[in-house]
């Protein structure tokens, strides 16, 4: 996951990744702290990877980001 992601709509750096799947213990505190956005349990080609806290823009492909990160391991 890129930590230098910038919103393509408003150029804000107030960007956080979406997290998908069943929420585990502790994730709700991190969501409340603004570190993540919950995306739900179903992941598809339409699932965004990034969320802008400034303008509410959603973009990117979570599946492509996940697959890219797995290749880096």
Secondary structure by P-SEA (a helix, b strand, c coil): ccccccccccccccbbbbbbcccccaaaaaaaaccccccccccccccccbbbcccccccccaaaaaaaaaaac
